[in-house]
């Protein structure tokens, strides 16, 4: 199977059988949001609180039976975004301290969300946030984004294969131009598809 066509890259292990997976979704979501709130609010120099949070995440991770390579790969994939924001702090007074604070706090939040998304199916997450009063329109947008993200991945993979079959140059400039062309076509296709989907929903009585 072509790995570029995998549709479980977001929550690949969300349906495992582990003590964490069997916990109620509301409990896991409440715990995750509370942990993220603590990470944000508690100063980094209060080391014992950070230590407790790290231990809790490690217990959660080990009990969930999610492969460590998967979690590490996801963190490495997302860390450049964290570093891109944190590096701006280096130009401020006491920049190194602020830089480390942003990296540590952001990494803990990312790890929390990675574990949450891979121990709780996304449909259950949507049901929970709908029950706590999140506007139905926002829940619908999240559900549609989750559903059609996979369609976009398929489309991007088809564009890439078609482009590779017609492009024999490995020159970096041409590769980037090809990638820019794919992104532009994908954006146009996505816009057209969203209009068609919206029209179809309206014609079926959606408000």
FIKOLZA-1660 file (N, C-alpha, C; in steps of 0.1 Angstrom, whole numbers, plus 5000, padded with zeros to 4 digits):
% residues 207
   i   px   py   pz ch aa at
   1 5008 4988 5000  A  X  N
   1 5000 5000 5000  A  X CA
   1 5009 5012 5000  A  X  C
   2 5005 5023 4992  A  X  N
   2 5012 5035 4992  A  X CA
   2 5011 5042 5005  A  X  C
   3 5022 5045 5012  A  X  N
   3 5021 5051 5025  A  X CA
   3 5016 5066 5024  A  X  C
   4 5018 5072 5012  A  X  N
   4 5013 5085 5011  A  X CA
   4 4998 5086 5011  A  X  C
   5 4991 5074 5009  A  X  N
   5 4977 5074 5009  A  X CA
   5 4971 5069 5022  A  X  C
   6 4979 5068 5033  A  X  N
   6 4974 5064 5045  A  X CA
   6 4964 5074 5051  A  X  C
   7 4953 5070 5056  A  X  N
   7 4943 5079 5061  A  X CA
   7 4942 5079 5076  A  X  C
   8 4951 5073 5083  A  X  N
   8 4950 5073 5097  A  X CA
   8 4962 5080 5104  A  X  C
   9 4968 5089 5096  A  X  N
   9 4980 5096 5102  A  X CA
   9 4977 5105 5114  A  X  C
  10 4964 5109 5115  A  X  N
  10 4961 5118 5126  A  X CA
  10 4958 5110 5139  A  X  C
  11 4951 5099 5138  A  X  N
  11 4947 5092 5150  A  X CA
  11 4948 5077 5148  A  X  C
  12 4960 5073 5143  A  X  N
  12 4963 5059 5139  A  X CA
  12 4960 5049 5150  A  X  C
  13 4963 5053 5162  A  X  N
  13 4962 5043 5173  A  X CA
  13 4950 5046 5183  A  X  C
  14 4940 5054 5178  A  X  N
  14 4929 5058 5186  A  X CA
  14 4920 5047 5190  A  X  C
  15 4921 5035 5184  A  X  N
  15 4912 5024 5187  A  X CA
  15 4919 5012 5192  A  X  C
  16 4930 5014 5198  A  X  N
  16 4937 5003 5205  A  X CA
  16 4930 4999 5217  A  X  C
  17 4933 4987 5223  A  X  N
  17 4927 4983 5235  A  X CA
  17 4937 4984 5246  A  X  C
  18 4936 4995 5254  A  X  N
  18 4945 4997 5265  A  X CA
  18 4937 5003 5277  A  X  C
  19 4943 5004 5289  A  X  N
  19 4935 5010 5300  A  X CA
  19 4932 5024 5297  A  X  C
  20 4940 5032 5290  A  X  N
  20 4938 5046 5287  A  X CA
  20 4927 5047 5276  A  X  C
  21 4927 5038 5266  A  X  N
  21 4917 5038 5256  A  X CA
  21 4903 5035 5261  A  X  C
  22 4902 5027 5272  A  X  N
  22 4890 5023 5277  A  X CA
  22 4884 5034 5287  A  X  C
  23 4891 5044 5290  A  X  N
  23 4886 5054 5299  A  X CA
  23 4875 5062 5291  A  X  C
  24 4866 5068 5299  A  X  N
  24 4856 5077 5292  A  X CA
  24 4862 5088 5285  A  X  C
  25 4857 5092 5273  A  X  N
  25 4863 5102 5265  A  X CA
  25 4862 5116 5273  A  X  C
  26 4851 5118 5280  A  X  N
  26 4850 5131 5288  A  X CA
  26 4861 5132 5298  A  X  C
  27 4865 5121 5304  A  X  N
  27 4876 5121 5314  A  X CA
  27 4889 5125 5308  A  X  C
  28 4892 5118 5297  A  X  N
  28 4905 5121 5290  A  X CA
  28 4905 5135 5284  A  X  C
  29 4895 5140 5279  A  X  N
  29 4895 5153 5274  A  X CA
  29 4896 5164 5285  A  X  C
  30 4889 5161 5296  A  X  N
  30 4890 5171 5307  A  X CA
  30 4904 5171 5313  A  X  C
  31 4910 5159 5314  A  X  N
  31 4924 5158 5319  A  X CA
  31 4934 5165 5310  A  X  C
  32 4932 5163 5297  A  X  N
  32 4941 5169 5287  A  X CA
  32 4940 5184 5287  A  X  C
  33 4928 5190 5288  A  X  N
  33 4926 5204 5288  A  X CA
  33 4931 5210 5301  A  X  C
  34 4929 5203 5312  A  X  N
  34 4934 5208 5325  A  X CA
  34 4949 5208 5325  A  X  C
  35 4955 5197 5319  A  X  N
  35 4970 5197 5319  A  X CA
  35 4976 5208 5311  A  X  C
  36 4969 5210 5299  A  X  N
  36 4974 5221 5290  A  X CA
  36 4973 5235 5297  A  X  C
  37 4962 5237 5305  A  X  N
  37 4960 5249 5312  A  X CA
  37 4971 5251 5323  A  X  C
  38 4974 5240 5330  A  X  N
  38 4985 5241 5340  A  X CA
  38 4998 5244 5333  A  X  C
  39 5001 5237 5322  A  X  N
  39 5014 5240 5315  A  X CA
  39 5015 5255 5311  A  X  C
  40 5004 5261 5307  A  X  N
  40 5004 5274 5303  A  X CA
  40 5005 5284 5314  A  X  C
  41 4998 5281 5325  A  X  N
  41 4997 5291 5336  A  X CA
  41 5008 5290 5346  A  X  C
  42 5014 5278 5349  A  X  N
  42 5024 5276 5359  A  X CA
  42 5037 5280 5354  A  X  C
  43 5044 5289 5361  A  X  N
  43 5058 5294 5357  A  X CA
  43 5067 5282 5355  A  X  C
  44 5076 5282 5346  A  X  N
  44 5085 5271 5343  A  X CA
  44 5095 5269 5354  A  X  C
  45 5098 5279 5362  A  X  N
  45 5107 5278 5373  A  X CA
  45 5101 5270 5385  A  X  C
  46 5088 5268 5385  A  X  N
  46 5082 5260 5395  A  X CA
  46 5084 5245 5390  A  X  C
  47 5096 5240 5392  A  X  N
  47 5100 5228 5385  A  X CA
  47 5092 5216 5390  A  X  C
  48 5088 5216 5403  A  X  N
  48 5081 5204 5408  A  X CA
  48 5068 5202 5401  A  X  C
  49 5061 5213 5397  A  X  N
  49 5048 5211 5390  A  X CA
  49 5051 5206 5376  A  X  C
  50 5061 5211 5369  A  X  N
  50 5065 5206 5356  A  X CA
  50 5069 5191 5357  A  X  C
  51 5076 5187 5367  A  X  N
  51 5080 5173 5369  A  X CA
  51 5068 5164 5371  A  X  C
  52 5058 5169 5378  A  X  N
  52 5046 5161 5380  A  X CA
  52 5039 5159 5367  A  X  C
  53 5038 5170 5359  A  X  N
  53 5031 5169 5347  A  X CA
  53 5038 5159 5337  A  X  C
  54 5051 5160 5337  A  X  N
  54 5059 5151 5328  A  X CA
  54 5057 5136 5332  A  X  C
  55 5057 5134 5346  A  X  N
  55 5055 5120 5351  A  X CA
  55 5041 5115 5347  A  X  C
  56 5031 5124 5348  A  X  N
  56 5017 5120 5344  A  X CA
  56 5016 5117 5329  A  X  C
  57 5023 5125 5321  A  X  N
  57 5022 5122 5307  A  X CA
  57 5030 5109 5304  A  X  C
  58 5041 5106 5311  A  X  N
  58 5048 5094 5308  A  X CA
  58 5039 5082 5312  A  X  C
  59 5032 5083 5324  A  X  N
  59 5023 5072 5328  A  X CA
  59 5012 5070 5317  A  X  C
  60 5006 5081 5313  A  X  N
  60 4996 5081 5303  A  X CA
  60 5001 5074 5290  A  X  C
  61 5013 5078 5286  A  X  N
  61 5019 5072 5274  A  X CA
  61 5022 5057 5275  A  X  C
  62 5028 5053 5286  A  X  N
  62 5032 5039 5287  A  X CA
  62 5019 5030 5288  A  X  C
  63 5009 5035 5295  A  X  N
  63 4996 5028 5297  A  X CA
  63 4988 5027 5284  A  X  C
  64 4991 5037 5275  A  X  N
  64 4983 5037 5262  A  X CA
  64 4988 5027 5252  A  X  C
  65 5000 5022 5254  A  X  N
  65 5006 5012 5244  A  X CA
  65 5008 5017 5230  A  X  C
  66 5009 5031 5229  A  X  N
  66 5012 5037 5216  A  X CA
  66 5027 5036 5214  A  X  C
  67 5031 5031 5202  A  X  N
  67 5046 5030 5199  A  X CA
  67 5053 5043 5201  A  X  C
  68 5064 5042 5208  A  X  N
  68 5072 5054 5211  A  X CA
  68 5077 5061 5198  A  X  C
  69 5080 5052 5188  A  X  N
  69 5085 5058 5176  A  X CA
  69 5075 5067 5169  A  X  C
  70 5062 5063 5170  A  X  N
  70 5052 5071 5164  A  X CA
  70 5051 5084 5171  A  X  C
  71 5051 5084 5184  A  X  N
  71 5050 5097 5192  A  X CA
  71 5062 5106 5189  A  X  C
  72 5074 5099 5189  A  X  N
  72 5086 5107 5186  A  X CA
  72 5086 5113 5172  A  X  C
  73 5081 5106 5162  A  X  N
  73 5080 5111 5149  A  X CA
  73 5071 5123 5148  A  X  C
  74 5060 5122 5155  A  X  N
  74 5050 5133 5154  A  X CA
  74 5056 5145 5161  A  X  C
  75 5063 5143 5172  A  X  N
  75 5069 5155 5179  A  X CA
  75 5079 5161 5170  A  X  C
  76 5088 5153 5164  A  X  N
  76 5098 5158 5155  A  X CA
  76 5092 5166 5143  A  X  C
  77 5081 5161 5138  A  X  N
  77 5074 5167 5127  A  X CA
  77 5069 5181 5131  A  X  C
  78 5064 5182 5143  A  X  N
  78 5058 5195 5148  A  X CA
  78 5068 5205 5154  A  X  C
  79 5079 5200 5159  A  X  N
  79 5088 5208 5166  A  X CA
  79 5093 5220 5158  A  X  C
  80 5096 5219 5145  A  X  N
  80 5100 5230 5137  A  X CA
  80 5091 5242 5138  A  X  C
  81 5078 5240 5139  A  X  N
  81 5068 5251 5141  A  X CA
  81 5070 5257 5154  A  X  C
  82 5073 5249 5165  A  X  N
  82 5075 5255 5178  A  X CA
  82 5088 5263 5178  A  X  C
  83 5098 5258 5172  A  X  N
  83 5111 5265 5171  A  X CA
  83 5110 5278 5163  A  X  C
  84 5102 5277 5153  A  X  N
  84 5100 5289 5144  A  X CA
  84 5094 5301 5152  A  X  C
  85 5085 5297 5162  A  X  N
  85 5080 5308 5170  A  X CA
  85 5089 5312 5181  A  X  C
  86 5095 5301 5187  A  X  N
  86 5104 5304 5199  A  X CA
  86 5116 5312 5196  A  X  C
  87 5122 5310 5184  A  X  N
  87 5134 5316 5180  A  X CA
  87 5133 5331 5180  A  X  C
  88 5121 5337 5178  A  X  N
  88 5119 5351 5179  A  X CA
  88 5122 5357 5193  A  X  C
  89 5120 5348 5203  A  X  N
  89 5122 5353 5216  A  X CA
  89 5137 5355 5219  A  X  C
  90 5146 5350 5211  A  X  N
  90 5160 5351 5213  A  X CA
  90 5165 5366 5212  A  X  C
  91 5157 5374 5205  A  X  N
  91 5160 5388 5202  A  X CA
  91 5155 5397 5213  A  X  C
  92 5149 5391 5223  A  X  N
  92 5144 5399 5234  A  X CA
  92 5153 5399 5246  A  X  C
  93 5151 5407 5256  A  X  N
  93 5159 5407 5268  A  X CA
  93 5156 5394 5275  A  X  C
  94 5167 5387 5280  A  X  N
  94 5166 5374 5286  A  X CA
  94 5159 5364 5277  A  X  C
  95 5163 5365 5264  A  X  N
  95 5157 5357 5253  A  X CA
  95 5159 5342 5255  A  X  C
  96 5171 5338 5260  A  X  N
  96 5173 5324 5261  A  X CA
  96 5163 5317 5270  A  X  C
  97 5160 5324 5281  A  X  N
  97 5151 5318 5291  A  X CA
  97 5137 5317 5285  A  X  C
  98 5133 5328 5278  A  X  N
  98 5120 5328 5272  A  X CA
  98 5119 5317 5261  A  X  C
  99 5130 5316 5253  A  X  N
  99 5131 5306 5243  A  X CA
  99 5128 5292 5249  A  X  C
 100 5136 5288 5259  A  X  N
 100 5135 5275 5266  A  X CA
 100 5121 5273 5272  A  X  C
 101 5115 5284 5277  A  X  N
 101 5102 5283 5283  A  X CA
 101 5091 5280 5272  A  X  C
 102 5092 5286 5261  A  X  N
 102 5083 5284 5250  A  X CA
 102 5084 5270 5245  A  X  C
 103 5097 5265 5243  A  X  N
 103 5099 5252 5237  A  X CA
 103 5094 5241 5246  A  X  C
 104 5097 5242 5259  A  X  N
 104 5093 5232 5269  A  X CA
 104 5078 5232 5270  A  X  C
 105 5072 5243 5272  A  X  N
 105 5057 5244 5274  A  X CA
 105 5050 5239 5261  A  X  C
 106 5054 5243 5250  A  X  N
 106 5048 5240 5237  A  X CA
 106 5049 5225 5235  A  X  C
 107 5061 5219 5238  A  X  N
 107 5063 5205 5235  A  X CA
 107 5054 5196 5244  A  X  C
 108 5053 5201 5257  A  X  N
 108 5044 5194 5266  A  X CA
 108 5029 5194 5261  A  X  C
 109 5025 5206 5256  A  X  N
 109 5011 5207 5251  A  X CA
 109 5010 5198 5238  A  X  C
 110 5020 5198 5229  A  X  N
 110 5019 5190 5217  A  X CA
 110 5019 5175 5221  A  X  C
 111 5027 5171 5231  A  X  N
 111 5027 5157 5235  A  X CA
 111 5013 5153 5240  A  X  C
 112 5007 5162 5248  A  X  N
 112 4994 5160 5254  A  X CA
 112 4983 5157 5243  A  X  C
 113 4984 5166 5232  A  X  N
 113 4974 5165 5222  A  X CA
 113 4977 5153 5213  A  X  C
 114 4989 5149 5211  A  X  N
 114 4992 5137 5203  A  X CA
 114 4987 5124 5210  A  X  C
 115 4989 5124 5224  A  X  N
 115 4984 5112 5231  A  X CA
 115 4969 5112 5232  A  X  C
 116 4963 5124 5233  A  X  N
 116 4948 5125 5233  A  X CA
 116 4942 5120 5220  A  X  C
 117 4947 5125 5209  A  X  N
 117 4942 5122 5196  A  X CA
 117 4944 5107 5192  A  X  C
 118 4954 5101 5199  A  X  N
 118 4956 5087 5196  A  X CA
 118 4951 5077 5206  A  X  C
 119 4943 5082 5216  A  X  N
 119 4936 5074 5225  A  X CA
 119 4921 5076 5225  A  X  C
 120 4917 5086 5217  A  X  N
 120 4903 5090 5217  A  X CA
 120 4899 5092 5202  A  X  C
 121 4890 5084 5197  A  X  N
 121 4885 5087 5183  A  X CA
 121 4880 5101 5181  A  X  C
 122 4883 5107 5169  A  X  N
 122 4879 5121 5167  A  X CA
 122 4864 5123 5168  A  X  C
 123 4856 5113 5165  A  X  N
 123 4842 5115 5166  A  X CA
 123 4837 5116 5180  A  X  C
 124 4844 5110 5189  A  X  N
 124 4841 5111 5204  A  X CA
 124 4845 5125 5209  A  X  C
 125 4856 5130 5204  A  X  N
 125 4861 5143 5207  A  X CA
 125 4850 5154 5203  A  X  C
 126 4845 5152 5191  A  X  N
 126 4835 5161 5186  A  X CA
 126 4822 5161 5194  A  X  C
 127 4818 5148 5198  A  X  N
 127 4806 5147 5206  A  X CA
 127 4808 5154 5219  A  X  C
 128 4820 5153 5225  A  X  N
 128 4822 5159 5238  A  X CA
 128 4821 5174 5237  A  X  C
 129 4829 5180 5228  A  X  N
 129 4829 5194 5227  A  X CA
 129 4815 5200 5223  A  X  C
 130 4807 5192 5216  A  X  N
 130 4793 5196 5214  A  X CA
 130 4785 5196 5226  A  X  C
 131 4787 5186 5235  A  X  N
 131 4779 5185 5247  A  X CA
 131 4783 5196 5257  A  X  C
 132 4795 5201 5257  A  X  N
 132 4798 5212 5266  A  X CA
 132 4795 5226 5261  A  X  C
 133 4788 5226 5250  A  X  N
 133 4783 5239 5246  A  X CA
 133 4790 5246 5235  A  X  C
 134 4800 5240 5228  A  X  N
 134 4807 5246 5217  A  X CA
 134 4797 5248 5206  A  X  C
 135 4796 5259 5199  A  X  N
 135 4786 5261 5188  A  X CA
 135 4786 5250 5178  A  X  C
 136 4774 5246 5174  A  X  N
 136 4772 5235 5165  A  X CA
 136 4779 5238 5151  A  X  C
 137 4780 5251 5147  A  X  N
 137 4786 5254 5135  A  X CA
 137 4801 5251 5135  A  X  C
 138 4808 5254 5146  A  X  N
 138 4822 5252 5148  A  X CA
 138 4824 5237 5148  A  X  C
 139 4816 5229 5154  A  X  N
 139 4817 5214 5155  A  X CA
 139 4816 5209 5141  A  X  C
 140 4806 5214 5133  A  X  N
 140 4804 5210 5119  A  X CA
 140 4816 5213 5111  A  X  C
 141 4822 5224 5112  A  X  N
 141 4834 5228 5105  A  X CA
 141 4846 5219 5108  A  X  C
 142 4847 5216 5121  A  X  N
 142 4858 5206 5125  A  X CA
 142 4856 5192 5119  A  X  C
 143 4843 5188 5119  A  X  N
 143 4840 5175 5114  A  X CA
 143 4842 5174 5099  A  X  C
 144 4838 5185 5091  A  X  N
 144 4841 5185 5077  A  X CA
 144 4856 5186 5074  A  X  C
 145 4863 5194 5082  A  X  N
 145 4877 5195 5080  A  X CA
 145 4884 5181 5081  A  X  C
 146 4880 5174 5092  A  X  N
 146 4886 5161 5095  A  X CA
 146 4883 5151 5083  A  X  C
 147 4870 5152 5078  A  X  N
 147 4866 5143 5068  A  X CA
 147 4873 5145 5055  A  X  C
 148 4873 5158 5051  A  X  N
 148 4878 5161 5037  A  X CA
 148 4893 5164 5037  A  X  C
 149 4900 5164 5048  A  X  N
 149 4914 5165 5048  A  X CA
 149 4920 5152 5041  A  X  C
 150 4914 5141 5043  A  X  N
 150 4918 5129 5037  A  X CA
 150 4916 5129 5022  A  X  C
 151 4905 5135 5018  A  X  N
 151 4903 5137 5003  A  X CA
 151 4914 5146 4997  A  X  C
 152 4918 5156 5004  A  X  N
 152 4928 5165 4999  A  X CA
 152 4942 5158 4998  A  X  C
 153 4944 5149 5008  A  X  N
 153 4957 5141 5008  A  X CA
 153 4957 5132 4996  A  X  C
 154 4946 5126 4993  A  X  N
 154 4945 5117 4981  A  X CA
 154 4947 5125 4968  A  X  C
 155 4941 5137 4968  A  X  N
 155 4942 5145 4956  A  X CA
 155 4957 5150 4954  A  X  C
 156 4963 5154 4965  A  X  N
 156 4977 5159 4965  A  X CA
 156 4986 5147 4960  A  X  C
 157 4983 5135 4965  A  X  N
 157 4991 5124 4961  A  X CA
 157 4990 5121 4946  A  X  C
 158 4978 5122 4941  A  X  N
 158 4976 5120 4926  A  X CA
 158 4983 5131 4918  A  X  C
 159 4982 5143 4923  A  X  N
 159 4989 5154 4916  A  X CA
 159 5004 5151 4916  A  X  C
 160 5009 5147 4927  A  X  N
 160 5024 5144 4928  A  X CA
 160 5028 5133 4919  A  X  C
 161 5020 5122 4919  A  X  N
 161 5024 5111 4910  A  X CA
 161 5024 5115 4895  A  X  C
 162 5013 5123 4892  A  X  N
 162 5012 5128 4878  A  X CA
 162 5024 5137 4874  A  X  C
 163 5027 5146 4884  A  X  N
 163 5038 5155 4881  A  X CA
 163 5051 5147 4880  A  X  C
 164 5054 5138 4889  A  X  N
 164 5066 5130 4888  A  X CA
 164 5068 5122 4876  A  X  C
 165 5056 5117 4871  A  X  N
 165 5057 5109 4858  A  X CA
 165 5060 5117 4846  A  X  C
 166 5058 5131 4847  A  X  N
 166 5061 5139 4836  A  X CA
 166 5073 5148 4838  A  X  C
 167 5080 5147 4850  A  X  N
 167 5091 5155 4853  A  X CA
 167 5103 5146 4856  A  X  C
 168 5114 5148 4848  A  X  N
 168 5125 5139 4849  A  X CA
 168 5137 5147 4855  A  X  C
 169 5136 5159 4858  A  X  N
 169 5147 5167 4863  A  X CA
 169 5147 5167 4878  A  X  C
 170 5158 5166 4884  A  X  N
 170 5159 5166 4899  A  X CA
 170 5165 5179 4904  A  X  C
 171 5166 5189 4895  A  X  N
 171 5171 5202 4899  A  X CA
 171 5162 5208 4910  A  X  C
 172 5168 5214 4920  A  X  N
 172 5160 5218 4932  A  X CA
 172 5150 5229 4928  A  X  C
 173 5154 5238 4919  A  X  N
 173 5145 5249 4915  A  X CA
 173 5133 5244 4908  A  X  C
 174 5135 5234 4899  A  X  N
 174 5123 5229 4892  A  X CA
 174 5114 5221 4902  A  X  C
 175 5120 5214 4911  A  X  N
 175 5112 5207 4921  A  X CA
 175 5104 5216 4929  A  X  C
 176 5109 5227 4934  A  X  N
 176 5101 5237 4941  A  X CA
 176 5090 5243 4933  A  X  C
 177 5094 5246 4920  A  X  N
 177 5083 5251 4911  A  X CA
 177 5072 5241 4909  A  X  C
 178 5076 5229 4908  A  X  N
 178 5066 5218 4907  A  X CA
 178 5057 5217 4919  A  X  C
 179 5063 5218 4931  A  X  N
 179 5056 5218 4943  A  X CA
 179 5046 5230 4944  A  X  C
 180 5051 5242 4941  A  X  N
 180 5042 5254 4941  A  X CA
 180 5031 5252 4932  A  X  C
 181 5033 5246 4920  A  X  N
 181 5022 5244 4911  A  X CA
 181 5011 5234 4917  A  X  C
 182 5016 5224 4923  A  X  N
 182 5007 5214 4930  A  X CA
 182 4999 5221 4940  A  X  C
 183 5005 5229 4949  A  X  N
 183 4998 5236 4959  A  X CA
 183 4987 5245 4953  A  X  C
 184 4991 5252 4943  A  X  N
 184 4981 5261 4936  A  X CA
 184 4969 5254 4931  A  X  C
 185 4972 5243 4924  A  X  N
 185 4961 5235 4918  A  X CA
 185 4952 5229 4929  A  X  C
 186 4959 5225 4940  A  X  N
 186 4951 5219 4951  A  X CA
 186 4942 5229 4958  A  X  C
 187 4947 5242 4959  A  X  N
 187 4939 5252 4965  A  X CA
 187 4927 5255 4956  A  X  C
 188 4929 5256 4943  A  X  N
 188 4918 5258 4934  A  X CA
 188 4908 5247 4935  A  X  C
 189 4912 5235 4934  A  X  N
 189 4903 5223 4935  A  X CA
 189 4896 5223 4948  A  X  C
 190 4903 5226 4959  A  X  N
 190 4897 5226 4972  A  X CA
 190 4886 5237 4973  A  X  C
 191 4888 5249 4968  A  X  N
 191 4878 5259 4968  A  X CA
 191 4866 5255 4960  A  X  C
 192 4868 5249 4948  A  X  N
 192 4857 5245 4940  A  X CA
 192 4849 5234 4947  A  X  C
 193 4856 5224 4953  A  X  N
 193 4850 5213 4959  A  X CA
 193 4842 5218 4971  A  X  C
 194 4847 5228 4979  A  X  N
 194 4840 5233 4990  A  X CA
 194 4827 5240 4986  A  X  C
 195 4827 5247 4975  A  X  N
 195 4815 5253 4970  A  X CA
 195 4804 5243 4966  A  X  C
 196 4809 5232 4959  A  X  N
 196 4800 5222 4955  A  X CA
 196 4794 5215 4967  A  X  C
 197 4802 5212 4977  A  X  N
 197 4797 5205 4990  A  X CA
 197 4787 5214 4997  A  X  C
 198 4790 5227 4998  A  X  N
 198 4781 5237 5004  A  X CA
 198 4768 5237 4997  A  X  C
 199 4768 5238 4984  A  X  N
 199 4756 5238 4976  A  X CA
 199 4748 5226 4978  A  X  C
 200 4754 5214 4978  A  X  N
 200 4747 5202 4981  A  X CA
 200 4741 5201 4994  A  X  C
 201 4748 5207 5004  A  X  N
 201 4742 5207 5018  A  X CA
 201 4730 5216 5019  A  X  C
 202 4731 5228 5012  A  X  N
 202 4720 5237 5012  A  X CA
 202 4708 5231 5005  A  X  C
 203 4710 5224 4994  A  X  N
 203 4699 5218 4987  A  X CA
 203 4692 5207 4995  A  X  C
 204 4699 5201 5005  A  X  N
 204 4693 5191 5013  A  X CA
 204 4688 5196 5026  A  X  C
 205 4687 5209 5027  A  X  N
 205 4680 5215 5039  A  X CA
 205 4689 5219 5050  A  X  C
 206 4702 5219 5048  A  X  N
 206 4712 5222 5059  A  X CA
 206 4711 5237 5061  A  X  C
 207 4711 5241 5074  A  X  N
 207 4711 5255 5077  A  X CA
 207 4723 5258 5087  A  X  C
% end
